[in-house]
């Protein structure tokens, strides 16, 4: 069923469920791969409402929507009757394949077949065999191509492509192939013919052979193109698999984002609830505080009123005391008068009769009662005063509690504001993350749709290319047999490349796991890279040494013909000078390596600062290796880059004071490389001196230049013998720093003496090259002839000026001084090794405790820092637990605060009760006072 037959709102029937519906969606959803059709059913026999995993593809009622494959539906006409469309579709799909096959068959039939018609029965039999072999190879190639298709690609192939493949097999494409002509077959006819026919047949055969060769070349080119496209298809299939994995990861990431968003929403709701509860508690606390303040104000007012009433009562009490004293005086006066005259009438007696003794006693008893009443009033006022003081103390305590509650309220208000700010930040963060997740999901959906279209196109291209490749496999089986011999090397190369890629990926992942300070400039990473750089320099120098020894072999016989007609002497001198530069590089690398194995970690990090410039110096060795690969390394190449390389290492050695490391500058390997460098210069000087001697015309009297050449050869021979003895007396495993060796001698041997001898060798090489070039054309007819001593002197002078820039001593003195300085240092070293030979043998292979390399110390330090970080993490977790405990304690304090509030309410109630009691007592006292006043009146 083709896509063009499917339209929205079209009536279809689901084959498996026998239920009808309308098409509402056609496309590639995100919940599964491939093409799906969304249908709104007429009955509630579906599985959804058009929404799957939160994504709405169409809308309908619940259980009325369903997603099916294209093969599970059948179209309906206007009367809801099934339509027959499968045969039409298969016929339409078969037509393009038949057209392609017919074009291929016509192309094969259009080839010239003159020779084939004249083939013998034996040739016919051979052709049938080749046809069967071609069929077999085509079948095997089809199987091999099918095996390359991954499960993902097989799943991605649509049903229409499956139909095409079936129609392709049914047409019998393999059966229509005709046997191809091979050049090895016989083209002669067994039937007799005339010469003209034979010539015509031969010309036709030759023409057909030429056409077949051109066709074979064309097929080879097409096959190569197909192989490249096949490799590209494999890469695209791998890319498809990788994209599928990325899609799965994106879906997982999307699910995690949705979960995290839901968790954030829950946290937000929880935080809102906590803020709401805190706000309610704060409002309640504010109300209670306001009530407490009002109660305290009322208590203060009651206190003031009680104080005023107590003062008024005290004043009234004083007045009563004064009146009582007056009454007492009057009573005493009356008693005195009554004692003085018993019949005298009492002033307070009634007018109708005199005062009797009974009345007097009654008045006395009344006075006693009044006196008791006054005492009780005094005690009551003292008790009230004490109660007022106690109430004042309680009031002050309540005020302090109110102040403390106010401070707690302020803290809680600040905490509420902080929580509100956090809630706002969380809300903004959730919104941003949700928007970012939505954008990411939209981008991923767009990318998935694009890649699905790309996969579909690639699948179609792959099928077409597979069909084309199947047609060419039988013709080029021999070519594959020849190319299969390279499979082991190619496989090994692929394995090495995979191992290299895996190693780099592993190094990158390990570096990503390390802390940031590890990758910082002049840090541990630079130190490791510097150590690896030194190892690379040593290895590259060793490889170049082996290559130049094979490229420029040593010269055993020196004669005029080899010097004047060939470049053997000049090339050997160049080889020796290049050996000197490489040996000096290895010497400095050995010094650095030994120092970096025993120095302190701080010095190692300081040495890592030389990495950027040292990496630039490595280019000189890379350039030399590239010249060796392209066979372009010769005596015309410059050695300045090599010299800058080891000169930079020597300058950094001195700048960083690496010589202070014990045993770094006098190791056996350092001394051996220095001796090898001087030996290479001695061989170069001897070769150039021999070339100059053969290129010079002998004179009647000895000349100083001739004597110089002989002196150079003899001195260089002696130097080589001395250096050979030194190397022989330094066995492997010896520790020279344990001997009293002169460090200045070793430094001078690889420094001043080597540089002076290098300049002398450079000047001698320039002179020898110029002399050989002049001697090759010095004859009358441009032939080779020896040079006169005057011409040689001019050549020497030019070479000295070019090498030493400004020198007034002359060639003889300069060369002799360099040779004598080098010979003196080498003789001292040879004498030392000869005198200490037994000590050297005793120190050989003696077990010694090796110090821990600084890079290992740094690694241990980094591990320790990681452990400390882990410990700090645990401490932080403990701190968080402590904070949780403090929060619990804060809740307990809040509970205590609520208890204090309850106590405050109880105190207020007691205060109100005490005030009420005071009022009652005051009223009682007032009544008693009124009664006393009434009785006194």
Secondary structure, DSSP 8 states (H G I E B T S, - for coil): --GGG--TT-EEEETTTTEEEEEEEEE--SSSSS-EEEEEESSS-SSBSSEETTEES----TT-EEEE-GGGEEEB-TTS-B---HHHHHHHHHHHHHHHHHHHHHHHHTS--HHHHT--HHHHHHHHHHHHHHHHHHHHHHHHHHHHS-HHHHHHS-HHHHHHHHHHHHTTTGGG------TTS----SS---HHHHHHHHHHHHHHHHHHHHHHHHHHHHHHHHHHHHHHHHHHHHHHHHHHHHHHHHHHHHHHHHHHHHHHHHHHHHHHHHHHHHHHHHHHHHHHHHHHHHHHHHHHHHHHHHHHHHHHHHHHHHHHHHHHHHHHHHHHHHHHHHHH-TTS--TTS-TTS---HHHHHHHHHHHHHHHHHHHHHHHHHHHHHHHHHHHHHHHHHHHHHHHHHHHHHHHHHHHHHHHHHHHHHHHHHHHHHHHHHHHHHHHHHHHHHHHHHHHHHHHHHHHHHHHHHHHHHTTTHHHHHHHGGGHHHHHHHHHHHHHHHHHHHHHHHHHHHS-GGGGSTTSHHHHHHHHHHHHHHHHHHHHHHHHHHHHS-------HHHHHT-SHHHHHHHHHHHHHHHHHHHHHHHHHHHHHHHS-HHHHHHHGGGHHHHHHHHHHHHHHHHHHHTT---TTS--HHHHHHHHHHHHHHHHTTGGGSTTSSS-HHHHHHHHHHHHHHHHHHHHHHHHHHHHB---SS--HHHHHHHHHHHHHHHHHHHHHHHHHTS-TT--GGGS---HHHHHHHHTHHHHHHHHHHHHHHHHHHHHHHHHTT-STTS----B-HHHHHHHHHHHHHHHHSS-SS-HHHHHHHHHHHHHHHHHHHHHHHHHTHHHHHHHTT--------HHHHHHHHHHHHHHHHHHHHHHHHHHHHHHHHHHHHHHHHHHHHHHHHHHHHHHHHHHHHHHHHHHHHHHHHHHHHHHHHHHH-
